[in-house]
Amino acid sequence: MTSLAEWFTSQSPLLQATLAGLFTWLLTAAGALAIFTRRQLAPALLDGMIGFAAGIMLAASFWSLLSPSIGLAEVQGIQPWIPVGGGFLLGVGFLRVVDRVLPHLHGFPPGEVPEGVKTGWQRSTLLLLAITVHNIPEGLALGVAFGATGLGPELANGATLGAAVALAMGLGLQNVPEGVAVAMPLRRDGAGRFRSFWWAQLSASVEPAAAALGAAAVLAVQAMLPWALSFAAGAMIYVVVEELLPEAKRSGNGDLAAVTAAFGFVLMTTLDLTLG
C-alpha cells in the first residue's frame, strides 16, 4: 500500500503546492477554534505567539526563498544581486501599494485609524482584509517553492521537495497563532463565536489559490523563478516589519515578542536544514 508521503511525492508540483496551501489554511482554522473555548487571550500570550510567527516568517524568507534564489540565479548565469535585490524590493513595493490603497485595519486598539482609502466598511471587514491580503505572499511562497522542484535538479539547484515541505510546515505553524489573532479581536468587537471563527479561517482561504498561481507561473516561465522567490521573501518580511512586530509591541510585550521570535526563527531553520 502506498503511504501518504509516497503519494504526495508522486504528484505534480502544481497539486503539491495547492495541497500545501490547503494545509496552511487548515491550521489557520485550527487556531481560530480557540474562540470556542475563550473570548480572549492574555495580551502577553497573544503577543508571544505573534512574535513566534514573525520569527518563522523571517527564517523562511531567507532559508526557503532568498537562499534558493541566489543559487538559481547563479545557475542561470545572472548576477545574484539583481533578481534577489530586485525581486525583494518588488515584493515590498507591492504590499506597500496595497497598504496605501486597500482599506484595512490592524486589530481593534483604541483610537486605531483605518489605513488605505476611506470607506464606511465595518471594522471587522477591514481587519479581515488586512490579514487576507497579507496571506497572499505566503501562498505565493509555497507555490514558487514547490514549482521549483519541478524544474529538475540541474535548474532547481537545491530547491528540493524537502525544503518546500519544510516551508509548508513552518508557515502552517505560524498560521495557528494568526487564526487566534484574527478571531479574538472579532469576538471582542461583538461578533458571535461561529462568525468570529468563520471569518478568521476564511482569511487564509487565499493561500491555496495563491500557491497554485505561484507554482504555475514558475513552471511556465522558468527564468522568473529567482525573481519570484525574492518577491515572496520581500512581501513576507514587509508583513513582519510593518504588521506583526508592531502589533506584538502594542501591549508593552516587545521584549517577549523578540524572544519568541528567536525561537520561531530557530524552529524554522531546524525544519529547513533537516528536511531540505
Backbone as a ProteinNet text record, in pm:
[ID]
protein_1_A
[PRIMARY]
MTSLAEWFTSQSPLLQATLAGLFTWLLTAAGALAIFTRRQLAPALLDGMIGFAAGIMLAASFWSLLSPSIGLAEVQGIQPWIPVGGGFLLGVGFLRVVDRVLPHLHGFPPGEVPEGVKTGWQRSTLLLLAITVHNIPEGLALGVAFGATGLGPELANGATLGAAVALAMGLGLQNVPEGVAVAMPLRRDGAGRFRSFWWAQLSASVEPAAAALGAAAVLAVQAMLPWALSFAAGAMIYVVVEELLPEAKRSGNGDLAAVTAAFGFVLMTTLDLTLG
[TERTIARY]
84.3	0	88.3	55	133.1	106.2	214.7	199	159.8	111.4	71.2	190	307.1	426.1	465.2	458.8	492.1	391.6	263.9	161.7	185	215.6	237.8	358.9	464.2	587.4	563.6	470.6	446.4	357.1	301.2	210.4	286.2	217.1	277.3	304.4	404.9	432	311.4	228.2	109.5	13.4	-11.6	-100.4	-36.9	92.8	161.1	148.3	167	155.5	14.1	-84.1	-223.6	-255	-209	-231.8	-160.7	-41.2	30.7	-46.1	-105.8	-188.1	-310.8	-370.8	-485.2	-443	-322.3	-269.4	-254	-194.9	-177.4	-312.2	-406.2	-542.1	-605.4	-588.8	-645.8	-590	-460.5	-402.3	-446.8	-477.2	-537.5	-672	-750	-879.6	-861.8	-757.2	-731.2	-704.2	-627.6	-602	-728.4	-812.7	-936.5	-1033.8	-1020.2	-1108.8	-1098.8	-990.6	-974.3	-1087.5	-1156.2	-1264.1	-1380.5	-1389.7	-1498.5	-1470	-1348.3	-1313.2	-1293.4	-1261.5	-1243.1	-1266.6	-1301.3	-1332.2	-1205.9	-1103	-977.7	-862	-742.2	-620.2	-551.4	-468.2	-387.8	-299.6	-287.5	-207.3	-65.7	-4	132.9	139.5	40.3	39.1	18	-75.6	-102.9	16.9	80.2	196.8	314.2	328.2	433.3	409.8	284.7	251	277.6	246.2	271.3	421.4	500	645.5	699.8	646.4	686.6	658.9	540.6	506	600.6	637.5	729.9	865.7	913.3	1042.5	1041	932.3	920	922.8	850.7	845.9	981.3	1055.3	1188.6	1282.4	1283.6	1370.2	1329.2	1198.4	1150.5	1189.3	1186.9	1220.6	1363.4	1454	1592.6	1617.1	1593.4	1631.9	1552.4	1423.7	1338.8	1318.1	1354.9	1327.7	1452.2	1517.5	1631	1752.5	1783.1	1898.7	1882.6	1766.6	1748.9	1750.6	1701.9	1703.2	1845.5	1936.1	2076.7	2134.1	2107.8	2158.5	2100.8	1972.5	1908.1	1960.5	1986.6	2041.2	2179.7	2259.6	2393.6	2384.8	2288.9	2270.1	2231.8	2150.1	2105.6	2209.7	2323.3	2428.9	2399.1	2316.8	2279.9	2352.2	2393.2	2447.4	2339.2	2363.4	2257.2	2190.9	2268.3	2210.1	2098.5	2097.3	1994.6	1856.4	1833.2	1698.9	1669	1773.3	1749.3	1707.4	1787	1753.4	1631.5	1626.5	1514.3	1382.1	1381.2	1258.8	1214.6	1310.6	1279.5	1211.2	1267.9	1209.1	1072.7	1055.7	924.4	819.7	858.5	766.5	727.6	826.3	798.4	710.7	745.7	669.3	525.9	507	371.3	281.9	330.5	247	234.4	335.2	325.3	213.7	205.2	98.1	-37.6	-45.7	-171.3	-212.5	-116.3	-146.4	-196.7	-145.4	-187.1	-325.7	-363.6	-488.2	-601.9	-575.2	-682.3	-722.4	-849.6	-893.5	-870	-803.3	-778	-746.8	-744.4	-724.7	-641.8	-545.8	-461.6	-514.5	-604.4	-659.8	-760.2	-802	-901.7	-852.6	-729.2	-686.6	-761	-777.7	-848.6	-783.2	-864.1	-813.2	-748.7	-753.2	-691.8	-764.2	-688.7	-745.1	-722.1	-827.3	-809.8	-712.5	-634.4	-541.3	-605.1	-542.7	-595.7	-700	-769.9	-871.4	-985.9	-1052	-1160.9	-1282.2	-1346.7	-1463.5	-1551.5	-1676.3	-1767.9	-1779.7	-1687.6	-1693.2	-1675.1	-1729.5	-1716.8	-1571.6	-1539.5	-1403	-1362.6	-1455.9	-1424.6	-1387.9	-1455.5	-1423.9	-1284.8	-1249.8	-1118.4	-1006.6	-1029.4	-929.3	-913.3	-1024.2	-1020.1	-945.5	-967	-897.9	-747.3	-705.9	-562.1	-496.7	-557.8	-499.3	-505	-615	-629.8	-523.1	-503.4	-403.4	-263.9	-234.8	-102.1	-79.7	-185	-169.1	-130	-151	-118.3	30.2	122.9	265	301.5	235.3	264	224.6	107.2	65.4	158.9	199.2	293.1	426.1	471.2	597.3	589.8	478.9	460.6	462.1	392.1	382.9	517	595.2	724.2	821	809.7	897.7	868.9	741.2	706.5	726	699.4	720.7	865.7	956.5	1099.7	1140.3	1074	1111.5	1076.2	989.9	951.5	1044.7	1150.9	1242.3	1358.8	1369.7	1481.3	1597.9	1685	1794.3	1893.1	1913.5	2010.2	1962.7	1834.2	1780.6	1737.5	1688.5	1639.6	1753.5	1871	1991.1	1964	1917	1897.7	1758	1671	1532.1	1458.6	1471	1423.4	1279.8	1220.9	1086.9	1087.7	1194.1	1204.2	1202.6	1273.5	1274.5	1136.1	1065.5	930.4	835.6	850	766.9	798	926.3	964.7	900.5	896.8	833.1	684.6	618.5	475.7	451.7	536.6	521.3	542.8	644.7	672.7	560.4	513.4	404.7	275.9	255.4	138.1	142.3	258.6	272.5	246.5	296	274	131.5	59.2	-80.9	-172.3	-128.3	-210.3	-231.2	-124.3	-147.4	-213.7	-194.7	-260.2	-411.6	-457	-600.2	-655.7	-579.3	-620.3	-624.3	-521.2	-508.2	-617.7	-680.7	-792.3	-924.3	-943.5	-1070.8	-1097.8	-996.9	-1016.5	-1062.7	-998.8	-1048.3	-1190.1	-1222.9	-1359.2	-1459.5	-1424.2	-1512.5	-1525.7	-1414.1	-1419.6	-1500.5	-1506.5	-1581.3	-1730.4	-1771.8	-1914.8	-1963.1	-1876	-1918	-1938.6	-2031	-2052.5	-1935.5	-1934.8	-1822.5	-1809.5	-1920.7	-1911	-1871.6	-1926.8	-1893.1	-1745.1	-1694.2	-1551.9	-1464.1	-1501.3	-1425.8	-1432.7	-1551.9	-1571.2	-1484.9	-1488.9	-1412.8	-1263	-1224	-1081	-1022.3	-1089.9	-1036.8	-1044.1	-1146.7	-1161.9	-1048.6	-983.1	-873.4	-758	-746	-637.9	-683.1	-806.9	-858.3	-788.6	-718.8	-648.3	-519.1	-470.6	-339.2	-334.8	-433.5	-426	-424.6	-508.9	-512.7	-382.3	-328.7	-202.2	-88.4	-91.5	11.5	5.3	-115.1	-130.8	-83.6	-115.7	-73.3	78.3	140.4	286.2	354.4	306.1	366	347.7	228	201	287.4	307.9	385.5	530.9	593.4	735.4	755.5	658.3	669.8	655.3	575	554.7	669.6	723.1	831.9	945.1	1033.4	1136.7	1232	1255.5	1351.7	1307.9	1178.6	1130.2	1143.6	1186.5	1187.9	1272.6	1397.7	1472.3	1401.3	1337.6	1263.7	1141.4	1072.3	951.5	984	1091.3	1131.6	1165.1	1239.8	1277.6	1157.2	1065.5	942.9	864.5	847	773.3	844.1	977.4	1052.7	1034.5	1042.5	1024.4	887.2	785.7	648.6	630.6	688.1	673.7	745.8	865.3	938.7	870.2	807.1	729.8	617.8	550.5	443.3	498.2	614.5	675.1	707.3	773.2	820.5	707.6	613.3	508.3	389.4	364.7	244.3	271.9	339.9	349.8	426.3	547.8	627.1	566	517.7	448.9	325.6	250.3	132	169.9	282.2	326.1	374.8	403.9	455.6	346.7	224.8	119.2	91	97.9	64.7	187.2	299.3	421	495.5	472	538	641.8	708.1	805.7	921.6	970.1	1082.1	1042.3	922.2	873.3	860.3	806.7	790.9	926.1	1028.1	1161.7	1217.6	1193.9	1243.1	1170.7	1037.3	962.2	992.4	1023.9	1063.6	1192.9	1284.3	1409.2	1381.4	1289.3	1253.9	1188.2	1102.3	1040.2	1143	1241.5	1346.9	1427.3	1462.9	1541.4	1460.9	1331.2	1248.1	1240	1214.8	1205.3	1339.7	1447.5	1581	1607.2	1567.5	1584.7	1504.5	1380.4	1295.6	1359.4	1407.8	1462.3	1592.7	1681.4	1808.9	1791.8	1689.2	1665.2	1596.3	1490.1	1412.5	1467.5	1531.6	1579.6	1707.5
-119.3	0	125.1	220.3	343.3	432.6	479.6	569	707.5	789	925.1	1005.3	986.1	1059.1	1020.5	890.2	844.9	898	898.1	951.2	1098.9	1173.7	1317.7	1344.5	1267.3	1285.5	1260.3	1172	1135.6	1235.8	1332.3	1426.5	1539.1	1612	1723.8	1838.9	1923.1	2038.3	2129.5	2140.5	2225.8	2172	2040.8	1981.9	1986.3	1961.5	1967.4	2106.4	2209.8	2347.2	2375.9	2330.3	2353.1	2282	2158.2	2083.4	2149.9	2202.8	2273.4	2397.4	2468	2583.5	2545.1	2431.9	2382.1	2346.3	2292.9	2258.1	2381.9	2488	2609.8	2674.2	2663.9	2714.5	2638	2505.8	2422.3	2460	2489	2524.4	2663	2751.5	2879	2853.9	2765	2729.4	2665.4	2583.1	2519.8	2624.2	2727.3	2834.6	2911.5	2935.5	3010.2	2936	2803.1	2724.2	2766	2833.1	2877.4	2968.7	3029.3	3121.9	3049.9	2918.5	2844	2808.1	2830.8	2799.9	2924.9	3036.5	3160.9	3280.7	3390.4	3512.2	3587	3579	3645.9	3577.5	3603.2	3552.4	3665.4	3628.8	3728.1	3798.5	3931.2	4004.3	3949.5	3911.2	3860.5	3731.2	3643	3517.2	3542.7	3629.9	3659.5	3726.4	3820.2	3889.4	3793.5	3699.8	3599.4	3510.9	3475.1	3394	3469.6	3599.6	3680.8	3691.2	3709.4	3713.9	3583.2	3471.6	3339.1	3326.6	3372	3367.4	3454	3570.2	3659.4	3592.8	3522.8	3454.6	3346.5	3271.5	3168.8	3231.8	3341.7	3406.6	3463.2	3517.5	3570.3	3458.9	3347.7	3236.1	3176.9	3162.1	3107	3197.5	3326.5	3421.5	3402.3	3370.9	3350	3208.2	3109.2	2972.5	2914.4	2943	2879.7	2964.4	3093	3181.2	3252.2	3331.9	3410.2	3323	3227.3	3141.2	3061.3	2995.2	2928.9	3026.2	3147.7	3246.6	3277.4	3285.6	3311.1	3197.2	3073.2	2958	2947.4	2973.9	2966.3	3074.4	3191.7	3299.6	3261.1	3197.5	3154.9	3050.5	2957.9	2856.2	2921.1	3024.5	3093.5	3190.7	3202.9	3291.8	3438.8	3467.8	3605.1	3645.8	3771.8	3822.6	3809.6	3734	3705.5	3828.6	3936.3	4052.9	4116.6	4090.2	4153.5	4096.7	3964.1	3913.2	3913	3892.3	3889.1	4026.6	4127	4262.2	4317.6	4295.6	4348.5	4284.9	4150.9	4081.5	4117.4	4129.6	4166.1	4302.8	4400.8	4535.5	4538.1	4456.8	4449.3	4392.6	4293.1	4236.3	4337.3	4410.4	4515.9	4623.3	4664.4	4769.7	4728.9	4602.9	4555.1	4569.1	4519.6	4527.6	4670.4	4752	4893.1	4961.7	4934.7	4992.9	4940.9	4811.5	4754.7	4820.4	4841.1	4905.1	5048.1	5116.6	5254.8	5263.3	5161.5	5166.9	5091.9	4969.3	4885.1	4929.4	4953.3	4986.1	4866.7	4888.1	4778.6	4833.1	4741	4778.1	4669.4	4710.2	4615.1	4600.7	4505	4485.9	4594.1	4593.7	4689.8	4771.7	4821.1	4900.7	5033.8	5093	5220.5	5328.3	5398.9	5509.7	5469.1	5341	5293.8	5354.1	5413.2	5474.3	5379.6	5344.6	5255.7	5314	5226.6	5268.4	5247.5	5304.1	5292.6	5399.3	5382.9	5481.7	5478.1	5590.2	5599.7	5521.5	5456	5375.3	5363.9	5326.5	5307.8	5163.7	5078.2	4936.7	4916.2	4805.1	4772.7	4743.1	4766.2	4743.7	4596.9	4505.9	4363.7	4330.7	4394.6	4373.4	4425.8	4540.5	4599.8	4513.3	4454.7	4364.5	4240.8	4184.2	4064.2	4090	4205.4	4239.1	4246	4304.8	4316.9	4179.7	4088.3	3954.7	3876.6	3889.5	3815.9	3855.6	3985.6	4033.6	3989.7	3991.9	3954.9	3804.6	3725.7	3581.1	3545.4	3637.7	3610	3579.8	3659.2	3625.5	3487.3	3444.2	3310.8	3204.4	3220.9	3127.1	3128.1	3246.6	3256.6	3190.6	3210.3	3148.8	2997.2	2940.1	2794.8	2753	2829.3	2794.4	2793.9	2898.1	2904.4	2801.4	2769.4	2667	2529.6	2494.5	2365	2366.8	2479.9	2490.3	2469.1	2515.6	2499.6	2354.2	2269.5	2127.4	2057.7	2118.9	2059	2092	2168.6	2209.5	2113	2012.4	1919.3	1965.9	1872.6	1907.2	2008.1	2007.6	2099.9	2244.4	2266.9	2402.2	2441.4	2344.6	2376.6	2415.5	2353.7	2389.7	2398.6	2290.5	2286	2319.3	2364.1	2390.7	2256.7	2182.5	2045.1	2037.6	1919.3	1896.5	1903.5	1853	1859.8	2002.7	2091.5	2231.9	2294.5	2257	2309.8	2259.8	2132.6	2077.3	2146.8	2173.8	2245.7	2384	2449.9	2581.3	2570.3	2468.9	2449.7	2424.1	2344.2	2315.7	2441.6	2519.4	2641.1	2742.9	2765.6	2861.3	2811.2	2679.7	2624.8	2649.8	2629.9	2654.1	2799.9	2891.6	3032	3076.5	2997.9	3030.9	2999.6	2912.7	2881.4	3006.3	3074.7	3198.5	3307	3303.3	3401.8	3383.8	3258.4	3233.5	3287	3268.6	3322.6	3474.3	3534.3	3679.8	3747.8	3674.9	3732	3706.9	3586	3550.6	3628.8	3646.2	3712.9	3857.6	3940.7	4077.8	4084.1	3993.2	3990.9	3961.7	3867.5	3833.7	3951.8	4018.9	4134.1	4247.3	4253.4	4360.3	4329.8	4216.8	4187.5	4075.2	4017.5	3906.9	3780.9	3695.1	3568.7	3474.2	3364.3	3270.8	3209.8	3160.4	3096.8	3197.5	3317.8	3420.3	3458	3469.4	3501.4	3392	3265.3	3152.7	3152.6	3170.7	3163.2	3265.2	3389.4	3492.7	3477.7	3428.8	3409.6	3303	3188.5	3083.3	3124.3	3203.4	3245.5	3336.6	3402.9	3493.5	3420	3288.9	3210.2	3134	3154	3079	3116.2	3229.9	3271.5	3192.8	3125.5	3061.5	2947.3	2856.6	2752	2808.5	2909.6	2968.5	3040.8	3114.2	3184.2	3084.8	2973.5	2870.5	2810	2779.3	2723.2	2822.9	2950.3	3053.8	3065.3	3064.8	3076.1	2958.5	2837.4	2718.2	2719.4	2754.3	2756	2859.4	2974.2	3081.3	3041.1	2983.7	2949.5	2828.1	2737.9	2624.7	2669.3	2773.7	2824.7	2913.6	2991.9	3085.6	3060.6	2967.8	2925.4	3038.1	3129.8	3236.8	3329.8	3330.5	3423.1	3366.2	3240.7	3178	3253.4	3293.3	3368.8	3497.2	3563.1	3684.9	3653.6	3544	3507.8	3472.6	3398.1	3363.6	3488.8	3580.1	3703.1	3793.3	3796.5	3875.2	3828.2	3696.5	3642.1	3673.9	3666.4	3698.2	3844.1	3933.5	4074.9	4104.7	4042.7	4064.6	4009.9	3893.4	3834.2	3916.9	3963.7	4044	4178.6	4232.1	4355.5	4332.8	4219.4	4187.5	4180.4	4117.8	4104.8	4241.8	4326	4455.5	4556.8	4554.6	4655.9	4619.1	4488.6	4448.3	4365.4	4252	4158.8	4215.1	4263.3	4312.5	4436.5	4535.4	4647.3	4602	4506	4456.3	4390.7	4318.2	4249.3	4345.8	4470.7	4568.4	4660.6	4649.4	4741.8	4734.4	4614.1	4597	4600	4645.2	4653.5	4523.1	4428.8	4298.5	4280.3	4389.6	4382.6	4289.2	4289	4201.4	4054.5	4023.8	3886.1	3843.6	3931.8	3900.6	3877	3952.7	3934.8	3797.1	3753	3620.9	3509.9	3519.3	3414.8	3415.9	3534.4	3541.3	3463.4	3470.6	3395.3	3245.3	3201	3058.6	3018.3	3104.7	3075.6	3066.3	3155.7	3155.1	3024.5	2983.2	2860.7	2738.4	2735.7	2622.3	2610.6	2722.3	2718.2	2682.2	2733.3	2698.6	2549.4	2493.3	2349.9	2268.1	2308.4	2237.2	2238.3	2354.3	2365.7	2286.3	2296.3	2226.7	2075.5	2034.1	1891.3	1828.3	1893.9	1836.9	1875.6	1992.6	2039.9	1978.3
0	0	0	-86	-96.8	23.7	86.3	201	152.8	245.3	212.5	160.5	221.9	178.7	36	5.9	-129.1	-230.7	-191.8	-281.9	-307.7	-204.2	-219.6	-308.4	-288.8	-367	-516	-547.7	-687.4	-761.4	-690.6	-753.4	-823.6	-908.9	-980.1	-884	-912.5	-825.6	-808	-911.3	-901.6	-795.8	-797.3	-698	-559.7	-552.5	-423.7	-361.2	-442.9	-392.4	-343.4	-418.3	-378.9	-248.3	-233.8	-109.6	7.4	-17.3	89.4	132.8	35.7	68.7	149.6	116	193.1	335.6	350.2	482.1	570	515.6	594.8	626.6	534.4	559.3	675.7	675.1	779.8	917.1	924.5	1052.8	1099	1005.2	1044.9	1111.4	1051.4	1109.5	1246.8	1263.1	1392.4	1499.8	1463.8	1559.3	1593.8	1493.9	1516	1605.3	1616.5	1702.9	1849.4	1885.4	2024.1	2068.4	1972.6	2006	2073.7	2056.9	2118	2263.3	2309.6	2448.1	2532.3	2469.2	2543.8	2455	2517.9	2443.8	2403.1	2486.7	2455.1	2525.9	2477.5	2539.9	2615.2	2710.6	2779.7	2677	2683.8	2585	2571	2682.1	2675.1	2593.6	2612.8	2537.7	2389.5	2356.6	2216.2	2150.3	2220.3	2163.4	2145.7	2240.4	2226.4	2105.6	2079.7	1963.3	1833.9	1833	1713.9	1687.8	1795.4	1779.2	1724.5	1773.8	1724.6	1575	1532.6	1390.3	1308.4	1363.1	1291.9	1272.3	1375.4	1364.2	1257.7	1250.1	1147.2	1008.5	989.9	858.9	819.8	916.6	885.8	840.2	913.1	875.9	741.6	720.4	593.7	477.4	499.5	392.8	345	439.3	396.7	347.4	435	402.9	286.6	280.5	179.1	54.9	59.5	-53.5	-104.9	-21.7	-70.1	-102.6	-17	-43.1	-172.8	-196.1	-326	-442.8	-421.7	-528.9	-573.2	-477.3	-509.8	-593.9	-550.9	-624.7	-763.9	-778.2	-909.2	-1003.3	-950.8	-1033.8	-1086.2	-1002.2	-1044.6	-1154.9	-1143.1	-1246.6	-1378.9	-1372.9	-1493.3	-1548.2	-1479.3	-1525.6	-1501.8	-1399.8	-1366.9	-1239.5	-1230.6	-1105.5	-997.8	-891	-793.4	-733.7	-717	-650	-733	-863.6	-948.2	-919.5	-935	-902.5	-753.3	-670.4	-526.2	-475.2	-508.7	-464.9	-536.5	-667.3	-744.1	-706.1	-695.9	-658.1	-517.2	-426.8	-288.4	-281.9	-351.3	-349.2	-417.7	-520.3	-585.2	-489.2	-410.8	-312.8	-206.4	-156.5	-58.4	-120.2	-241.5	-307.6	-336.1	-371.2	-399.2	-276.5	-162	-42.4	8.5	-15.4	24.4	-53.4	-182.3	-263.5	-217.1	-189.3	-141	-9.6	81.1	209.2	191.4	91.1	68.2	5.9	-70.3	-147.1	-77.9	-32.6	20.7	160.9	186.5	323.3	415.3	528.2	620.7	758.6	855.7	994.9	1061.8	1144.9	1217.4	1359.7	1381.7	1515	1550.5	1675.8	1722.3	1841.7	1842.2	1956.7	1960.4	2079.9	2090.4	2003.8	1931.3	1850.5	1720.1	1687.9	1563.1	1443.1	1352.3	1232.8	1115	1040.2	925.3	823.1	761.2	656.8	520.2	417.1	281.5	253.2	142.9	105.5	206	225.3	322.2	274.7	371.1	338.8	462	441.6	552.5	596.3	551.9	586.6	736.6	788.1	929	965	1092.8	1138.8	1124.9	1146.1	1131	986.9	890.9	749.1	716.7	774	749.2	805.6	922.1	979.7	893.1	849.5	766	636	575.9	450.9	471.9	584.1	611.1	618.7	693.7	710.2	580.1	506.9	381.5	280.9	263.3	167.6	208.9	338.7	384.8	383	357.9	340.6	197.2	105.3	-34.7	-54	4.2	-12.9	39.7	147.3	199.4	97.2	36.2	-66.5	-186.2	-230.2	-342.3	-308.5	-185.5	-143.3	-153.6	-107.9	-120.3	-266.2	-349.4	-490.4	-560.4	-540.2	-610.4	-553.8	-423.9	-365.7	-424.5	-435.7	-494.3	-645.7	-709.1	-852.9	-891.2	-805.9	-833.9	-839.9	-763.1	-761.5	-891.9	-971.6	-1098.4	-1212.6	-1185.2	-1290.6	-1309.2	-1222.1	-1232.4	-1147.5	-1104.9	-1013.5	-1070.7	-1203.7	-1262.2	-1250.4	-1276.9	-1271.1	-1130	-1052.9	-918.8	-825.6	-842.7	-767	-616.6	-559.5	-415.4	-368.7	-458.6	-421.2	-419.9	-311.7	-304.6	-253	-272.4	-220.5	-68.5	-6.8	138.7	189.2	119	158.7	143.4	37	15.8	124.2	161.9	268.9	401.3	425.9	548.2	551.7	436.2	428.8	461.3	406	433.3	581.2	643.7	786	869	833.9	908.6	896.8	774.3	754.7	818.8	816.5	883.1	1032.9	1094.4	1237.6	1272.9	1190.5	1223.1	1191.6	1113.6	1086.4	1204.7	1294.3	1411.7	1498.1	1541.9	1617.7	1534.1	1403.2	1318.3	1322.3	1322.7	1334.1	1464.6	1573.2	1702.7	1699	1638.8	1637.1	1556	1464.3	1388.7	1460.2	1512.3	1574.3	1701.9	1786.6	1915	1899.9	1816.4	1800.4	1744.7	1654.8	1601.3	1712.2	1799.9	1911.9	2006.9	2038.5	2127.7	2068.7	1936.5	1871	1861.8	1916.7	1923.1	1834.2	1752.1	1665.8	1749.1	1705.8	1774.5	1754.8	1831.5	1823.3	1683.5	1629.3	1498	1391.2	1398.1	1299.1	1308.8	1431	1450	1391.4	1418.9	1363.7	1211.5	1157.7	1013.5	939.4	984.7	914.6	937	1054	1080.6	989.7	977.5	890.1	743.6	709.5	570.7	525.8	621.1	586.2	519.1	544.5	483.8	360.7	319	204.1	73.8	72.1	-49.8	-69.8	33.4	23.4	-77.9	-84.9	-188.1	-329.3	-354.7	-489	-520.6	-423.8	-445.7	-466.5	-393.9	-410.6	-550.1	-596.5	-730.7	-836.1	-816	-910.7	-914.8	-798.4	-793.6	-860.8	-835.5	-896.8	-1048.1	-1092.4	-1236.2	-1307.1	-1242.8	-1305.2	-1325.9	-1223.1	-1236.4	-1326.5	-1331.8	-1423.6	-1568.7	-1590.5	-1726.4	-1771.4	-1680.8	-1713.8	-1614	-1646	-1552.5	-1516	-1607.6	-1583.5	-1471.1	-1441.4	-1339.7	-1198	-1182.7	-1051.5	-948.6	-979	-877.3	-836.1	-932.2	-902.3	-816.5	-848.3	-774.3	-629.3	-608.2	-472.5	-391.8	-451.6	-381.5	-358.9	-455.5	-441.3	-319.2	-307	-193.3	-62.2	-62	59.5	98.3	1.9	31.6	87.5	29.6	77.2	218.5	247.2	379.9	485.7	455.1	552.8	574.2	470.8	487.4	589	580.6	675.3	817.6	833.7	966.1	1024.8	945.6	996	1010.4	916	915.8	1003.7	1021.7	1093.6	1217.6	1204.2	1315.3	1435	1414	1526.3	1591.8	1515.8	1582.4	1660.8	1606.9	1676.7	1808.6	1809.3	1930.9	2038.1	2002.1	2098	2152.8	2100.4	2141.3	2290.5	2348.3	2490	2579.4	2524.9	2604.3	2619.2	2527.8	2535.5	2425.4	2388.8	2281.4	2310.6	2435.5	2470.6	2460.6	2508.4	2499	2353.3	2268.7	2127.5	2061.1	2103.8	2046.9	2081.5	2205.2	2248.1	2173.3	2165	2094.9	1945.6	1890.7	1750.2	1727.8	1824.2	1813.4	1811.3	1896.9	1897.8	1765.3	1712.3	1583.3	1472.3	1476	1374.7	1380.9	1502.8	1520.2	1475.7	1508.5	1469	1317.5	1248.7	1103.1	1041	1097	1048	1062.5	1176.3	1200	1099.9	1076.8	981	841.2	799.9	665.4	651.2	749.9	739.1	755.5	828.4	848.9	728.4	680.3	570.7	434.4	426.2	297.1	253.6
[MASK]
++++++++++++++++++++++++++++++++++++++++++++++++++++++++++++++++++++++++++++++++++++++++++++++++++++++++++++++++++++++++++++++++++++++++++++++++++++++++++++++++++++++++++++++++++++++++++++++++++++++++++++++++++++++++++++++++++++++++++++++++++++++++++++++++++++++++++++++++++++

